[in-house]
Amino acid sequence: MTETRDTAGALTSEEPPSLAEAIGGPLGAAESAVPAAAYVVAYTASGQDTTVALIVAGALGALFALARIARGQTVQYALAGLGGLALSAYVVSKTGRAEDFFLPGLLANAAYAAAYLISILVRWPLLGVIVGAVRGTGMGWREDPEQVRAFSRASWIWVALFSLRLAVQLPLYLAGALTALGVARIAMGIPLFAVGIWLSWLILRPSMRAQHAAH
């Protein structure tokens, strides 16, 4: 998925966020969509052979990891996508159900939605924690009620985003509609993430400007 540092930078910039940079550029977009699409296509073209589909998706994931390393990015980022594919492949190998390729992603969306919601309720909005940690500014934002409110409002965007993914994709998963699930996964991946970044930036912009002016 997207590199957290780029995302945090986009959210706290005084200029409109560069969505291309926030999602990792063309490579990040392709890395998010291509393996899943290739899995569905290979599964269908091979006569519903999950082994062939997993090999194709895994090979593409490995190519993207090598591309990241070749571009000088850290091994951590290069292996992150491969780790997700490996987990999906493991689940499918155990269950034999092609749609289980998307199960880890569904569980991750549920976990993220719950984490963001709980963080808002306890007044430690997760978006503020992430931005503070990645940007090296710590948790000082918690001393400013306006920033706490801004990060809380922006965190609601991500509760809604992850919940929407679940609302659309979970019924498709339960129905075993693999092709529709693959299309929904791609359509609600990078495009929806970009919308989340943009809306979050709009919410955070006033408090970020006030913070910069104070310093």
N, C-alpha and C positions, 0 to 999 in steps of 0.2 A: 504494500500500500504506500501511502505518501510518507515522505520523511517528515517527522514531527518538527524538526528545526525549521524547515521551510514553511510549514503550516503556521507555526507560532510567529514567524517573521511577517507573514502575510497578514495575520490578524492584528498585529500591533503597529503596522506601518502607518505613517501619516498619509501616504499616497494610496490610491485604490489598489487593492491586492492584485498581484500578478498571478492569476489562477494557473497559468501554465507552469510557473515555478513552484507554486504550492503543491501541485499534483506530481511534481517530479519531471515535468516536461513530457515530450512525446514518449520517451522511454517509460516513464511512470504510468502513463495512460495505457500504453500497449501491454505493459507488465500486468496491469490490473485486469484487462479485458481478454487478451489473446489466449492465454492458457485455458480459461473457462470455455471460451467459444470453440477452441480446438478440441476440447474434451467432448463436447456435445456433438460436433461434426464427426469426429473420429468414431464415437460410439455408434452413431447412426449409420455411417458409411461401412463400418466393419460388421454389420449385422448384430449390433448390440453386444459387442465384446468389450467388457470393462477393462480388460488387461491392455488391449491395444489403445483404448482411449487414455488410460493412465500413462502409458509410455509416451504417447504424443504430448500430452500436457506437461509431463515431467521433463521431457527433452526441451520443450520451449522454455520452461521455467529455468532450466540450467543455462540455456543460451542468454536469457535476460540477466541472470546472475553474473555470467562471464562478462556481459556487456557493461554492467555496473563496475566490476573490478577493472576492466579495461579503461573506463572513464576516470579511474582514480577514486571511486567512492569506497567507503569502508566496507569491510567484509560483513559487518553486522547488517547493513542495509541489503547487501547482495544476497545474504542467506535468508533474510526475513521472508521473502516471497517463496523461496524454496521450502522453507519450514511449513508454510501454510499448505503448499501442494503436497508435501510429504504426509502431513496429517490427514488431508482429504483422501489420499491414496490408501493410507492405512485403514481408515474407516471403511472405505469401499471394499478393500481386500477382506475385511472381517465380515461384512454384511452381505456382500455380493449385490447390493442394490445401487444402481447407477446414480440415482438421485442423492445418495449419501455423500457424493462428492461435494455437495453444497451444504451439508449439515454443519461442519465446523464454522462456516461463515454465518449461518443462521444463529448458532449458539453465541458467536462473538457479538452479533448485533444485539441479542437479548441482554448479554452481559454489559455491553456499553450503555444501552438504554437505561438499565437498572443503576449502573454506577453513576451516570450523569444525574439521574433523578434523585438518588439518595444524597449525592453531594450537594444538590440544591437545597434539599430539605434540611440538611444539617448546617447550611450556610458556609460550606466549603466548596463552592462551585468548581467542578473538575476542570473546566476550561481555564480558570484562573491559576489553578495549581500547575497545570501543564505549561502554560505560558510563562509563569514565574520561574519554573524549574529550567525550562529550555533556554529562556532568555537570560538566565543568571540574575534575575532581579529578586529572587526569593519570594517570600510570602508577605512582603510589605503592603501589597495591595489590600490586604484584609483590614488594615487600619483606616482605610478610606471607604466609608459606607457607599459612596457613589460607585466606586469600582466594584465593590462586592455586588451591588445591584446590577451593574452592567454585565459582569461575568455570569451572574445568575440568569439574566435574561438571555444572554447568548448561549448559555448551556442548555436552555430549553429548546433552542433550535436543534441541538444534537439529540436530545431526547426524542423530538419529533421525527428527525431524520431516521434514526435507527428503528424507531417504532413503525414508521411507514414501510421501511424495507421488510420488516417482519410481517406486517399486515398483508402485504402483497405476496411475498415469497413463501411464507409458511403454508398457506393453503395449496399452492402449486406443488410444494414438496410433499405434502400429505397425499395429494392426488397422484403423485408419481409423474407429473407433467414435466419431463426433463427438458424438452426444448423450450417450453414457455418459461421454465425456471431459469434456464441459462440466459435467455433474452432479458428477463427481469433483472437478473444479477448484473448484467452488463449495463443495462439502461439506468439502473439505480445505483451504479457504482460511482465512477468518476463524475458524471453529470450532476448527480445529487450532492456529492461531496463538494463540488465547486459552488453550488448554490448555498450550501451550509457555510462555506468560507466567506462568501460575499455577504450574506445576511449577518453573520457574526461580526464582520468588520464594520458594517453599518451601525450595529448596536454599540460596539466598543469604541468607535471613533471619537465621540465627544469626550469620554472619560480619558482616553489616551492623549487627546490634545490638551486637556486640562493638566494632566500629569506632566507632559513635556513642558508646558508653559511654567509650571511651578518650579521646574528645575532649570 
